[in-house]
Amino acid sequence: MDTGTHVVMGVALGGLATLDPVVQNDPALFNAVLVGTMVGSQAPDFDTILKLKNNAVYIRNHRGITHSIPAVIFWGLALSGVIYAFVPEVSFLHLWLWTFLAVILHVFVDVFNAYGTQAYRPFTKRWVAYGFINTFDLYIFLMHIAGIVAWNLGANPGLTWLIIYFVIALYYVKRYFDKREMVRLVHDHFENVAQIATSPTMKQNNWRIAITTDQHYYVGKAENGHIIILDEFPRQTIPKDEPIMKRAMEDHNIKAFLSFSPVYRWEMTYYNEHTEVRFIDLRYRSRGRYPFVAVAQIDDSTLEIMNSYTGWVFTEEKLKSKLDPVPVDS
């Protein structure tokens, strides 16, 4: 989820903690738990600092090890330990339990986005992305805001958040069945479907879809129960033994992209003295473009990687500005 939603979830867990009699009867513990749930709800995303290094490192690691099972255990213990050092008179067990729950909830809600996480590490490095809740879901966010307002107006926090989270749980069930119906429609209309990547939008009945069959990629949208195909691409095997492609796949930006993207196409553009290899993620079609890409420009004679980039670019001009200028022969 987005940062704002994780923040309000931290507040919500602080309110839910008042259902715990030990927390309810100890103001110091309640304040410590509130700090723990607020920080714990953000902790797995501390890896955002990797963006300062470069996009490749960020893409390869964001929502990776910091969202894994060992990391969840680490965050819970580390954050509780730091807070406990300032208020040693409170119950460490209850402080840890609620802080730990905040970290777990952060990772749990992230697996339902299209982006996903590596939540099952160390058992597998597979990206888990169930793709039926938007990264920013307006309904979930507004329900949290309503709960915070009600709490400030004097409503019982424990009961208020219990009701709100029950409603949110029902909403998750509804979205799951929405996606399942859409997947059924895809299988009804396409043969030999190998994979379906779904990405919900801000509109409840609108979804982005990327379909992989044995021969093609289909990119489209689902609107009110109807599948609309916008683009179709042949499914081509990557020529890994071809020298240019082999060299491109050694580039750190290309490797980061391939470690993350489950459905993509590739293309090679030849110029007089260099070749551009481009990988294009098909999940995020926006205004006729595919903004998440990885590009490597390779010298034909030396096989040196001249420039490379991976990330989000919404215009070709922006992509060119990300790469060092390379003279393109007319």
KESE-595826 format. One record per residue (C-alpha): residue in one letter; x, y, z. Coordinates in pm, 1 decimal, padded with zeros to 6 digits. Last residue first. Example, Ala and Ser with C-alpha at 12.3 -4.5 7.8 and 13.67 -1.06 7.14 Angstrom:
2
aa:x:y:z
S:01367.0:-00106.0:00714.0
A:01230.0:-00450.0:00780.0
***
This chain:
330
aa:x:y:z
S:01953.2:00897.7:-03927.5
D:02232.7:00774.1:-03709.4
V:02167.8:00801.0:-03338.1
P:02437.6:00977.7:-03137.9
V:02421.1:00857.0:-02776.9
P:02338.8:01112.5:-02511.9
D:02361.0:00969.6:-02161.3
L:02037.0:00793.2:-02073.7
K:01781.0:00943.9:-01835.6
S:01722.3:01237.3:-02074.0
K:01644.2:00992.4:-02352.8
L:01384.6:00825.2:-02131.8
K:01219.6:01159.0:-02061.3
E:01200.7:01234.1:-02431.9
E:01039.9:00894.2:-02495.4
T:00766.0:00988.7:-02254.4
F:00618.9:00832.0:-01939.9
V:00935.2:00694.0:-01782.8
W:00932.8:00460.3:-01483.1
G:01249.0:00268.4:-01407.7
T:01547.7:00097.0:-01561.7
Y:01845.3:00255.8:-01733.7
S:02147.4:00167.5:-01942.4
N:02430.2:00338.9:-02124.2
M:02734.3:00242.6:-02333.1
I:02740.5:-00125.6:-02246.9
E:03051.5:-00247.6:-02425.0
L:02997.4:-00515.3:-02689.7
T:03320.1:-00392.8:-02857.8
S:03198.9:-00372.8:-03218.4
D:02823.8:-00330.0:-03176.0
D:02840.2:-00088.2:-02884.0
I:02548.0:-00161.0:-02653.7
Q:02259.3:00061.4:-02537.1
A:02062.9:-00099.2:-02253.2
V:01702.7:-00020.8:-02164.9
A:01469.2:-00135.6:-01887.1
V:01106.6:-00030.1:-01887.7
F:00806.4:00069.8:-01675.2
P:00609.0:00336.2:-01863.2
Y:00418.7:00120.9:-02112.7
R:00235.4:00373.9:-02328.6
G:-00115.7:00407.5:-02474.3
R:-00237.7:00639.1:-02204.2
S:-00111.9:00406.8:-01930.5
R:-00022.4:00039.3:-01971.3
Y:00117.0:-00087.4:-01641.4
R:00124.7:-00464.6:-01660.3
L:00313.5:-00508.3:-01987.9
D:00666.1:-00446.0:-01855.9
I:00891.3:-00349.3:-02147.4
F:01246.3:-00475.0:-02202.7
R:01460.7:-00272.9:-02444.1
V:01784.4:-00359.0:-02618.1
E:01942.4:-00074.6:-02814.3
T:02210.4:-00161.5:-03065.0
H:02516.4:00044.4:-03151.9
E:02728.3:00158.8:-03444.4
N:02493.3:00197.4:-03739.4
Y:02169.1:00162.8:-03541.7
Y:01971.4:-00149.2:-03458.2
T:01665.5:-00156.6:-03232.5
M:01608.5:-00472.0:-03027.4
E:01274.6:-00550.4:-02864.9
W:01152.4:-00726.3:-02553.4
R:00817.9:-00818.1:-02404.4
Y:00718.1:-00833.5:-02041.4
V:00523.5:-01033.6:-01785.9
P:00662.6:-01133.4:-01444.6
S:00874.2:-00818.5:-01384.6
F:01097.1:-00815.2:-01076.7
S:01414.3:-01012.8:-01138.0
L:01398.5:-00920.1:-01506.0
F:01403.5:-00547.8:-01426.3
A:01696.4:-00577.9:-01186.2
K:01891.5:-00785.9:-01438.9
I:01830.5:-00525.2:-01709.1
N:01955.7:-00246.2:-01482.9
H:02260.1:-00444.9:-01366.8
D:02370.0:-00527.1:-01721.7
E:02453.4:-00893.0:-01785.7
M:02132.1:-00937.6:-01981.1
A:02251.8:-00678.3:-02229.4
R:02568.2:-00878.0:-02301.7
K:02370.1:-01190.9:-02385.6
M:02134.2:-00985.4:-02598.7
I:02421.4:-00840.2:-02801.2
P:02601.9:-01174.5:-02829.5
E:02294.8:-01381.6:-02938.4
D:02293.3:-01687.0:-02711.7
K:02014.3:-01546.7:-02493.7
P:01777.9:-01507.5:-02788.5
I:01474.0:-01424.3:-02568.7
T:01183.1:-01641.0:-02679.9
Q:00904.2:-01449.1:-02846.5
R:00539.7:-01420.0:-02744.1
P:00374.3:-01223.7:-03022.8
F:00218.6:-00895.4:-02908.0
E:-00144.5:-00784.0:-02881.6
D:-00264.1:-00444.9:-02761.2
L:-00593.4:-00291.3:-02641.9
I:-00805.0:-00597.8:-02563.2
I:-01135.2:-00513.0:-02390.3
I:-01275.0:-00768.9:-02145.9
H:-01628.4:-00690.1:-02022.3
G:-01749.0:-00735.5:-01663.0
N:-01799.2:-00368.6:-01586.9
E:-01473.3:-00269.7:-01752.8
A:-01180.7:-00508.1:-01784.9
K:-00872.1:-00372.8:-01951.3
G:-00622.7:-00476.7:-02209.5
V:-00286.4:-00625.6:-02287.5
Y:-00261.5:-00957.5:-02470.1
Y:00068.7:-01143.8:-02491.5
H:00083.5:-01417.3:-02750.3
Q:00172.2:-01775.9:-02844.7
D:00137.9:-01998.7:-02537.0
T:-00085.2:-01743.5:-02367.2
T:00005.7:-01454.4:-02138.5
I:-00264.2:-01206.8:-02043.3
A:-00197.2:-00857.8:-01908.2
I:-00494.2:-00694.0:-01736.0
R:-00574.5:-00345.3:-01614.7
W:-00893.2:-00325.2:-01410.4
N:-01201.0:-00103.0:-01402.7
N:-01509.2:-00186.4:-01193.8
Q:-01396.9:-00024.3:-00868.8
K:-01234.1:00280.3:-01024.5
M:-00896.0:00369.7:-00871.6
T:-00739.5:00097.5:-01083.4
P:-00688.3:-00271.9:-01015.9
S:-00385.9:-00448.1:-01167.7
T:-00421.5:-00803.5:-01288.2
A:-00155.7:-01033.1:-01432.1
I:-00299.7:-01344.4:-01597.1
Q:-00067.1:-01633.8:-01676.7
A:-00043.0:-01939.8:-01902.7
V:-00372.0:-01912.0:-02090.0
N:-00392.9:-02188.8:-02350.5
E:-00715.8:-02060.8:-02502.6
F:-00873.6:-01721.4:-02454.8
H:-01237.1:-01607.7:-02419.2
D:-01371.1:-01824.4:-02135.1
H:-01034.6:-01820.3:-01957.1
V:-01041.8:-01440.5:-01954.8
L:-01399.6:-01434.9:-01823.7
R:-01303.0:-01668.7:-01538.3
V:-01012.5:-01438.8:-01447.2
M:-01257.6:-01148.2:-01429.0
E:-01487.3:-01346.0:-01200.3
R:-01194.2:-01431.5:-00974.3
K:-01089.7:-01067.6:-00963.0
D:-01430.0:-00950.2:-00845.1
F:-01440.6:-01242.8:-00600.4
Y:-01117.1:-01122.6:-00440.3
R:-01245.3:-00765.4:-00439.9
K:-01553.3:-00872.5:-00243.1
V:-01344.3:-01068.0:00007.9
Y:-01118.7:-00765.5:00057.0
Y:-01426.7:-00548.7:00116.0
L:-01553.9:-00796.2:00376.6
A:-01220.2:-00762.4:00559.3
I:-01251.9:-00382.4:00535.0
V:-01595.8:-00401.2:00699.4
F:-01456.7:-00614.5:00984.4
Y:-01165.4:-00371.9:01010.1
I:-01405.6:-00081.3:01054.0
I:-01610.8:-00262.2:01320.4
L:-01304.8:-00357.5:01525.2
W:-01165.4:-00008.4:01475.0
T:-01468.7:00154.5:01633.8
L:-01498.3:-00105.2:01912.8
G:-01138.2:-00054.4:02024.0
P:-01142.0:00321.7:01978.3
N:-01466.0:00391.6:02173.6
A:-01600.6:00702.2:02003.3
G:-01503.2:01037.1:02153.0
L:-01491.7:01278.9:01861.0
N:-01122.8:01204.0:01809.8
W:-01204.8:00834.3:01771.2
A:-01477.6:00912.2:01517.6
V:-01233.7:01124.4:01314.4
I:-00970.2:00849.0:01321.5
G:-01227.8:00589.3:01216.3
A:-01353.6:00804.0:00928.7
I:-00993.9:00852.3:00811.9
H:-00944.5:00475.4:00820.1
M:-01259.4:00418.1:00615.7
L:-01139.0:00686.0:00374.0
F:-00808.7:00503.3:00314.3
I:-00975.2:00167.8:00253.2
Y:-01225.0:00321.6:00012.1
L:-00960.5:00524.2:-00173.4
D:-00739.4:00223.7:-00240.8
F:-00382.4:00334.2:-00302.9
T:-00171.5:00037.9:-00411.5
N:-00494.8:-00095.5:-00564.3
I:-00631.7:-00420.6:-00421.5
F:-00688.7:-00724.7:-00645.0
G:-00338.9:-00802.6:-00768.4
Y:-00235.2:-01117.6:-00585.3
A:00129.5:-01012.8:-00602.2
V:00377.3:-01249.9:-00437.2
W:00718.9:-01212.0:-00597.8
R:00902.2:-01543.3:-00587.5
K:01218.6:-01544.0:-00377.0
T:01113.3:-01868.1:-00208.0
F:01142.4:-02026.7:00137.5
P:01356.3:-01739.7:00271.8
R:01144.4:-01547.7:00172.4
Y:00766.8:-01583.0:00154.9
A:00691.0:-01209.4:00162.6
Q:00884.1:-01130.7:-00153.3
T:00642.2:-00846.3:-00219.1
G:00366.3:-00743.1:-00460.5
Y:00348.4:-00471.9:-00724.2
A:-00005.2:-00569.2:-00832.8
N:-00126.4:-00518.4:-00477.1
F:-00262.0:-00794.7:-00249.5
V:00080.7:-00884.2:-00111.6
D:00117.7:-00534.6:00036.7
V:-00170.2:-00584.1:00282.6
F:00011.8:-00866.7:00460.3
V:00350.7:-00692.8:00470.7
H:00211.5:-00391.0:00655.6
L:-00013.5:-00608.0:00873.5
I:00285.0:-00814.8:00989.0
V:00476.9:-00500.3:01087.5
A:00179.6:-00365.4:01283.9
L:00126.3:-00705.0:01450.2
F:00488.9:-00705.3:01568.4
T:00437.4:-00363.1:01727.5
W:00123.0:-00492.5:01897.5
L:00287.3:-00810.2:02031.3
W:00614.6:-00638.6:02122.0
L:00450.3:-00377.3:02345.1
H:00238.5:-00648.8:02504.7
L:00543.0:-00862.7:02583.7
F:00758.8:-00568.0:02689.6
S:00512.4:-00470.3:02963.1
V:00588.1:-00113.5:03067.4
E:00845.7:00005.1:03326.1
P:01132.9:-00000.7:03077.4
V:00997.8:00311.2:02900.1
F:01288.9:00452.7:02693.9
A:01466.6:00117.5:02638.8
Y:01126.6:-00034.9:02565.6
I:01098.2:00179.9:02252.4
V:01430.2:00049.6:02118.6
G:01348.5:-00311.0:02205.7
S:01002.5:-00294.6:02051.8
L:01151.9:-00160.3:01728.9
A:01419.1:-00430.3:01715.4
L:01193.1:-00721.6:01809.2
G:00914.0:-00646.6:01563.7
W:01148.6:-00539.0:01286.0
F:01359.2:-00855.8:01319.8
I:01060.6:-01091.9:01310.3
V:00924.6:-00917.3:01000.8
A:01273.1:-00924.5:00848.5
P:01304.2:-01301.5:00896.6
I:00964.5:-01355.3:00725.7
S:01044.9:-01129.3:00430.7
H:00924.0:-00772.3:00370.7
T:01266.5:-00611.3:00420.9
I:01419.0:-00887.5:00203.3
G:01217.1:-00780.9:-00099.8
R:00962.5:-00501.5:-00086.8
H:01223.2:-00280.4:-00253.0
N:01533.7:-00488.9:-00329.2
R:01567.1:-00531.3:-00706.1
I:01375.9:-00215.5:-00787.2
Y:01583.3:-00004.6:-00545.8
V:01919.5:-00146.0:-00656.3
A:01830.3:-00086.7:-01021.0
N:01687.8:00258.7:-00954.9
N:02008.2:00395.1:-00805.7
K:02179.7:00470.3:-00473.9
L:01935.2:00723.0:-00328.9
K:01651.1:00488.6:-00421.9
L:01793.0:00252.2:-00160.8
I:01636.8:00479.5:00104.5
T:01304.9:00318.2:00012.0
D:01433.2:00021.2:00212.1
F:01264.6:00177.5:00515.3
D:00945.0:00037.4:00365.9
P:00937.8:-00259.0:00604.3
A:00935.1:-00014.8:00899.8
Q:00625.2:00192.7:00814.9
S:00349.5:00010.6:01008.2
G:00604.7:-00066.6:01277.5
V:00667.0:00304.0:01333.8
M:00300.1:00383.6:01394.4
T:00230.5:00054.6:01573.3
G:00528.4:00100.5:01805.3
V:00453.1:00465.4:01880.4
L:00095.2:00370.2:01966.3
V:00224.3:00080.1:02175.8
A:00450.4:00313.1:02377.4
N:00161.5:00555.2:02432.4
F:-00065.2:00268.7:02542.2
L:00208.5:00132.4:02770.4
A:00243.8:00467.7:02943.3
P:-00134.6:00496.7:02977.9
D:-00158.0:00152.6:03146.1
N:-00511.2:00017.0:03196.6
Q:-00604.9:-00007.3:02829.4
V:-00273.5:-00167.1:02735.0
V:-00311.8:-00448.1:02989.9
P:-00682.0:-00487.2:02903.9
D:-00603.1:-00538.8:02529.7
L:-00902.0:-00394.0:02344.9
T:-00712.6:-00063.2:02367.7
A:-00471.9:-00212.4:02113.6
L:-00734.4:-00161.3:01845.9
G:-00677.0:00212.9:01871.2
G:-00302.2:00177.6:01823.7
L:-00377.7:-00060.8:01538.3
A:-00585.3:00210.8:01372.0
V:-00307.2:00469.0:01407.1
G:-00062.7:00235.0:01235.5
M:-00320.1:00169.2:00964.5
V:-00344.7:00545.0:00913.8
V:00030.3:00559.0:00842.8
H:00028.2:00252.7:00614.4
T:-00246.6:00417.1:00410.1
G:-00042.7:00735.0:00371.2
T:00270.1:00544.2:00267.6
D:00099.1:00364.8:-00019.6
M:00000.0:00000.0:00000.0
***
